[in-house]
């Protein structure tokens, strides 16, 4: 049976079961309660859950987490295990939106790395029979009723260059790096691929096609950086 809590929750010992439940601490000598199956009914313009705001931000130290979830699943193939699931429905013509957004606001010179989002899979204790990826970008196109206008891509990469940026730093759309054991890195360098493209076949003037007639020497190139050395991927005019 659901219950709406609408009273002020105090601080300190002796404030009742409501405080004990919301401030559960397993190491607390006085004990506490854990809340299960909480459901929120958001109000327009007010976040259902909020930890700090732009004026009174939560001050985090190394290792601190505003939200921490640990889960385990022993399912053998019934369906997908998803400890966190978010679905947002856009139903307004001309609307703009994202199902999730993460912003890392950098106000100092950071160390050896910084990421707004990270995906990581640890295969040291297992493997996958099919495809394993740390991050998956997948898009389902509509049917024949979709208008011709629009630009669709499962992955969008945008580098924003503000006024005053001079380009003296190494900047690229994609940074790909192999790391780990030196012997294993050599093995990948011998047997691995920079890209694995599946689902395309040799079709005349298609995404992947063979040049059936001799072509002139390439006149353009895409600049890439391999182990600190610049190279060009040479381009020739298409036969379309």
C-alpha positions as CSV (number, residue, x, y, z in Angstrom):
1,X,0.0,0.0,0.0
2,X,1.5,3.3,-1.1
3,X,1.8,6.2,1.3
4,X,2.5,9.9,0.6
5,X,5.0,11.5,3.0
6,X,4.4,15.2,3.2
7,X,6.0,16.2,6.5
8,X,9.3,17.8,7.2
9,X,12.1,15.2,7.9
10,X,14.4,16.3,10.7
11,X,18.0,15.4,11.4
12,X,19.6,13.4,14.2
13,X,18.7,10.4,16.4
14,X,15.2,10.1,17.6
15,X,13.4,11.7,14.6
16,X,11.3,8.6,13.9
17,X,11.0,5.8,11.4
18,X,10.8,8.2,8.4
19,X,14.2,9.6,9.1
20,X,15.7,6.2,9.9
21,X,14.5,4.9,6.5
22,X,15.8,7.7,4.4
23,X,19.1,8.0,6.3
24,X,19.8,4.2,6.5
25,X,23.3,3.4,7.7
26,X,24.2,-0.3,8.2
27,X,27.0,0.8,10.6
28,X,24.7,2.9,12.7
29,X,24.6,1.5,16.3
30,X,20.9,2.5,16.4
31,X,20.1,0.6,13.2
32,X,17.8,1.8,10.5
33,X,15.4,0.8,7.8
34,X,15.8,0.3,4.1
35,X,13.3,1.5,1.6
36,X,12.3,-0.8,-1.2
37,X,10.1,-0.1,-4.3
38,X,9.9,3.6,-4.0
39,X,7.8,5.3,-6.7
40,X,7.8,9.1,-7.4
41,X,5.1,11.2,-9.0
42,X,7.0,14.1,-10.5
43,X,5.5,17.6,-10.6
44,X,6.0,19.7,-13.7
45,X,9.1,21.8,-13.5
46,X,10.4,20.1,-10.3
47,X,12.9,17.1,-10.4
48,X,11.6,14.0,-8.8
49,X,15.1,13.4,-7.4
50,X,17.6,16.1,-7.0
51,X,21.0,16.1,-5.4
52,X,22.2,19.7,-5.1
53,X,21.6,22.5,-7.6
54,X,23.5,25.2,-9.5
55,X,23.7,27.4,-6.4
56,X,24.1,24.8,-3.6
57,X,25.9,21.9,-5.3
58,X,26.8,18.7,-3.5
59,X,30.5,18.9,-2.7
60,X,32.0,15.5,-3.6
61,X,35.4,14.1,-2.6
62,X,37.4,11.4,-4.4
63,X,35.4,8.2,-4.4
64,X,32.1,9.9,-3.4
65,X,29.0,8.9,-5.4
66,X,25.6,10.6,-5.3
67,X,24.1,7.4,-6.7
68,X,25.7,4.0,-6.4
69,X,24.2,0.8,-7.8
70,X,25.6,-2.7,-7.5
71,X,23.7,-5.6,-9.0
72,X,24.2,-9.2,-10.0
73,X,22.3,-11.4,-12.4
74,X,22.6,-15.2,-13.0
75,X,20.1,-15.3,-15.9
76,X,21.0,-17.8,-18.7
77,X,19.5,-16.0,-21.6
78,X,15.8,-15.2,-20.8
79,X,16.3,-11.5,-21.6
80,X,18.4,-8.5,-21.1
81,X,19.6,-7.6,-17.7
82,X,19.3,-3.8,-17.2
83,X,20.0,-2.5,-13.7
84,X,19.1,1.0,-15.0
85,X,16.4,1.6,-17.6
86,X,15.3,5.0,-18.9
87,X,12.6,5.5,-21.6
88,X,11.6,9.0,-22.7
89,X,8.8,9.5,-25.2
90,X,8.8,12.5,-27.6
91,X,5.3,13.2,-28.9
92,X,5.4,16.9,-29.9
93,X,6.1,18.0,-33.5
94,X,9.3,20.0,-33.7
95,X,10.4,19.0,-30.2
96,X,14.0,18.6,-29.1
97,X,15.2,16.2,-26.5
98,X,17.5,13.6,-25.1
99,X,16.8,10.5,-23.0
100,X,19.9,11.2,-20.9
101,X,22.5,13.9,-20.7
102,X,25.8,14.0,-18.8
103,X,27.8,17.2,-18.5
104,X,31.4,17.4,-17.2
105,X,32.1,21.1,-16.4
106,X,35.9,21.5,-16.4
107,X,37.0,24.6,-14.5
108,X,40.7,23.7,-14.0
109,X,43.5,21.9,-15.8
110,X,42.8,18.2,-15.2
111,X,45.1,15.2,-15.1
112,X,45.7,12.5,-17.7
113,X,42.1,11.9,-18.7
114,X,38.5,13.3,-18.3
115,X,35.3,11.8,-19.6
116,X,31.6,12.8,-19.6
117,X,30.5,9.2,-20.0
118,X,32.5,5.9,-19.7
119,X,31.4,2.4,-20.6
120,X,33.6,-0.5,-19.5
121,X,33.3,-4.3,-19.7
122,X,35.5,-6.6,-17.7
123,X,36.0,-9.9,-19.5
124,X,38.7,-11.3,-17.2
125,X,36.2,-13.7,-15.7
126,X,34.1,-14.6,-18.8
127,X,33.5,-14.0,-22.5
128,X,30.7,-13.4,-25.0
129,X,29.5,-15.7,-27.7
130,X,28.6,-12.9,-30.1
131,X,29.5,-9.2,-30.0
132,X,30.8,-7.5,-26.9
133,X,31.0,-3.7,-26.8
134,X,31.6,-1.2,-24.0
135,X,29.1,1.3,-25.6
136,X,26.4,0.4,-28.1
137,X,24.8,3.0,-30.4
138,X,21.8,1.5,-32.3
139,X,19.0,3.2,-34.3
140,X,15.8,1.8,-35.6
141,X,14.6,3.6,-38.8
142,X,11.0,4.2,-39.5
143,X,8.9,2.8,-42.4
144,X,8.0,4.1,-45.8
145,X,6.1,7.0,-44.2
146,X,9.2,8.7,-43.0
147,X,9.8,12.0,-44.9
148,X,12.8,12.3,-47.2
149,X,14.3,15.2,-45.2
150,X,16.5,14.6,-42.2
151,X,20.0,13.2,-41.4
152,X,20.1,10.0,-39.5
153,X,23.1,8.4,-37.8
154,X,23.5,6.0,-34.8
155,X,26.5,8.0,-33.6
156,X,27.0,11.7,-33.7
157,X,30.4,13.2,-33.0
158,X,30.7,17.0,-32.8
159,X,33.8,19.1,-32.0
160,X,32.8,22.6,-31.0
161,X,35.4,25.3,-31.8
162,X,34.8,28.6,-29.8
163,X,36.1,32.0,-30.8
164,X,39.8,32.3,-29.9
165,X,40.7,28.6,-30.2
166,X,43.9,28.4,-32.3
167,X,44.2,24.6,-32.8
168,X,47.6,24.2,-31.3
169,X,46.5,21.1,-29.4
170,X,46.0,17.6,-30.9
171,X,42.3,17.4,-31.8
172,X,40.4,14.8,-33.7
173,X,36.9,13.3,-34.0
174,X,38.0,9.9,-32.7
175,X,40.8,8.8,-30.4
176,X,41.6,5.1,-30.7
177,X,44.2,3.5,-28.5
178,X,45.5,0.0,-27.6
179,X,46.8,-0.4,-24.0
180,X,47.6,-3.2,-21.7
181,X,50.3,-6.0,-21.7
182,X,53.0,-5.2,-24.3
183,X,53.0,-8.8,-25.7
184,X,49.2,-8.7,-26.0
185,X,49.4,-5.3,-27.7
186,X,51.8,-6.8,-30.2
187,X,49.4,-9.6,-30.9
188,X,46.6,-7.2,-31.6
189,X,48.8,-5.2,-33.8
190,X,49.5,-8.3,-35.8
191,X,46.0,-9.9,-36.0
192,X,43.6,-7.1,-35.2
193,X,41.7,-4.5,-37.3
194,X,41.2,-0.8,-37.1
195,X,37.5,-1.3,-38.0
196,X,35.1,-4.3,-38.5
197,X,32.3,-3.4,-40.9
198,X,29.5,-5.9,-41.3
199,X,26.4,-6.0,-43.4
200,X,27.6,-4.4,-46.6
201,X,28.3,-6.1,-49.9
202,X,30.0,-5.1,-53.2
203,X,27.3,-3.2,-55.0
204,X,27.8,-0.9,-58.0
205,X,28.1,2.6,-56.8
206,X,27.1,1.4,-53.4
207,X,28.5,2.0,-49.9
208,X,31.1,-0.6,-50.7
209,X,32.0,-1.1,-54.3
210,X,34.7,-2.2,-56.7
211,X,36.2,0.2,-59.2
212,X,35.7,-1.7,-62.5
213,X,37.7,0.8,-64.6
214,X,41.1,2.4,-63.9
215,X,40.9,5.6,-62.0
216,X,43.2,8.6,-61.9
217,X,45.6,9.2,-59.1
218,X,44.0,10.3,-55.9
219,X,44.0,14.1,-55.3
220,X,42.6,14.3,-51.8
221,X,43.2,12.6,-48.5
222,X,41.9,12.3,-44.9
223,X,44.6,13.1,-42.4
224,X,44.9,10.6,-39.5
225,X,47.5,10.1,-36.8
226,X,49.0,6.7,-36.1
227,X,51.3,6.3,-33.2
228,X,52.1,10.0,-33.4
229,X,52.9,9.9,-37.1
230,X,50.5,11.7,-39.6
231,X,49.2,9.8,-42.6
232,X,46.7,10.4,-45.3
233,X,43.9,8.0,-46.3
234,X,43.8,8.7,-50.1
235,X,40.6,9.5,-51.9
236,X,39.5,9.2,-55.5
237,X,36.4,10.5,-57.2
238,X,33.5,8.1,-57.0
239,X,32.2,6.3,-60.1
240,X,28.6,7.4,-59.4
